[in-house]
């Protein structure tokens, strides 16, 4: 029971995350989250249903049941759609006109992690203010006084055609009159929630599809595969002489590609080539792309030369989306492969991203290697440092001094040190002209962080 306990911070930059069956990813907390969400969201919208989807993690069963119980205990109904990509849940939330959507997933993290994140009725991630309201309700005693009885208790039911709805919608984003016939595609499903979706979409559009890592068993999600480990995709593309490789993460809101030569095409290059394609067709609103501070400086300089402005936000696709909406942009994303096409969906959408790149290849009659070769990328190193202490690195003078010293060494480049929003890690990114130099600088800063934030 959480009521009456000292309030703790649950929501991060992408919902609630943690080790499954440990605080805060326990059945008890999930139950309370369900109760609080039903109270806050039902009060705001006045309708009576919340949709729940999940990825393929074993712990999804436990958390799905607990959330369902909590929501129903507050008199709201639950719509269950089972394993489904995060962008699919955003789409179906809008399509079914429910009060909110819930995704049970830890994205690219290992199977023994899990998470809970919410979409509002319009398919966008909840604003911080609403998450704070839910969090406040969890740790208060007010919900103890609200217990519907009899016919006032909610019920849960399944929608069996949710995946089919999403598949048809994703296909509709590909140009009418065009097919993927004659295109051979390797799809790394990361043993995650797109294990049926993306191969079906591509196959129904005529592609020769070679799926890999598409047999989830609850514990193999993201295991040496997907966006975090694209090596198997690269090998498969070369082995099968495919035209393109597509890799998702566990909840398929990210996509990383490789070309026919086995070379990785990351989120920066995907955004750049799509921005050029959209600009040529007069479809890039404001001739502007929204990216984060992690995007490569080469990507920004290239787009600037092409007459396209780049606006940067802090890391997190929710912040990219917020900036896109405020400025009226329709393309944005992250280097990690979260690409948002606001004309099509409200969040990063892996299957849609793959189709937009394939569409550009088809329209321009060029291979992926040709489209990506024009985009220069500066050498960049990212070191992830596991930490136990919470806090900002700026609160540690030794770390600040190490960064300042490193900046003097780095004559042409930049350094970014930030806490991860989804894991207990500090991310050290160094960008510059020489790979050996920036690697040494990143490792020096990482060592100082290890010493001070154990």
C-alpha positions, 0 to 999 in steps of 0.5 A, a space after each residue: 500500500 503506497 497511500 500515506 508513504 513519503 512521496 517519491 519520484 516515479 516518472 522520468 523522461 519516458 514514464 516509469 522505469 525500473 527492474 521488474 518486481 523491484 520498486 517501482 516496477 512491482 505489481 503493487 505500484 502498478 496497481 496504484 498507478 492504475 488507480 491514480 491514472 483512472 482517477 486523474 484521467 477519468 476526471 479530466 476527460 469524463 469518458 470511461 476507458 483506458 487502453 493497455 498494450 505491452 511489449 514481449 517481456 515476461 513481466 508484462 503479464 504481471 504489470 498488465 494484470 496489476 494495472 488492469 485491476 487498479 483501473 477497474 477498481 476505480 470504475 473505469 474500463 480497460 481495453 487490452 490489445 496485447 503485444 503491440 508497438 508503442 506507436 501502434 498503441 498511440 494510433 489505436 488510442 486515438 482510433 478507439 477514442 479512449 481516455 488514455 493509452 498505457 504502454 508496458 515496455 522498457 524500450 531498448 533495455 534488457 528483458 528484466 527491466 520494464 516500464 509504464 508510460 502513458 498517452 493522452 486521448 489524442 495519442 501524445 505522451 502525457 505532459 509533466 503536469 499530468 504525470 505529477 498529478 498522477 504521482 501525487 495521487 499515488 502517494 496520497 490517501 485520497 483514493 482510499 475514500 473512492 471505492 466504486 461498488 457493484 455495477 460501478 466497478 470497471 471491466 476489461 475486454 480485448 480488441 482482437 483486431 488492433 494489430 490489423 488496424 495499425 498494419 493497415 494504417 502504416 501501409 497507408 503512409 506509403 505512396 499509392 500506386 507504388 509497391 516494394 516488389 523486387 526489394 529484398 529487406 532484412 527486418 530485425 524485430 529485436 524479439 519485441 512487439 513488432 515481430 509480426 507487424 513490420 514483416 506483415 506491412 512490408 510483405 503486404 506491400 510486395 517486398 521479399 522479407 527476411 525476418 530475424 529475431 522474430 521469435 520472442 520468448 519473454 526473455 530474449 527481447 533486445 538480447 544481442 539484437 535490434 537497434 542496440 546490437 545491429 550486427 546480426 542485421 548487418 550480417 544478414 543483409 550481406 548474407 542475403 544480398 538484401 537491398 536494406 536492413 531495418 532494425 527496431 528496438 523492443 517497442 518499435 518506436 526506434 528504427 536504425 537501418 543499414 544499406 546494401 553494403 552493411 553500413 549503418 544509417 542512424 537516426 541523424 542520417 535518416 532524418 537528413 535524407 527524409 528532410 531532403 526528400 520532403 523539401 524537394 516535394 514541398 512537404 517539409 513544413 517551415 524547412 525545419 527539422 527538430 533534433 536533440 543536443 545529441 545529433 551530430 554537428 555534421 548532420 546540422 551543417 549539411 542540412 544548413 547548406 541544403 536550406 534546412 534549419 535545425 532546432 535542438 532540444 534536450 534529449 527525449 522524444 517527448 521534448 522533440 514532439 513538444 518543440 515540433 508542435 510549438 513551431 509547426 514542424 512535421 519532422 523531428 527525432 533523435 540520433 538513436 532512431 526515434 523519428 517523428 513524422 507528425 503527419 502520420 503519428 504522434 510519437 516515434 514510429 519505427 515501421 512508419 520511419 522504415 516506409 518513409 525511407 523506402 518511399 524516398 528510395 523509390 521516388 529518387 530511384 537510388 539505393 540507401 547507400 547513395 542517399 546516405 552518402 551525401 551526409 557527412 558525420 563527424 567522429 563521435 564517441 558515446 560512453 555510458 557510465 553506470 552510477 549509483 548516486 543520483 544527481 546532476 554531474 554539475 553538482 560534483 566539482 571534480 567532474 565539472 573540472 574534468 569537463 572544463 579541462 577536456 574542453 580546452 584539449 578539444 580544439 574543434 568539437 563539443 562535449 556533452 555530459 548528461 544523466 540518462 532519463 531511462 537508466 542509472 547511467 551518465 552519458 558522455 558524448 564527445 565529438 571532434 575531428 580525430 577518433 583517437 583523441 575524442 575516445 581518450 577524452 571521453 574515457 578520461 571524463 568517464 573515469 572521473 565520473 566513476 570515482 565520484 558517483 559510485 
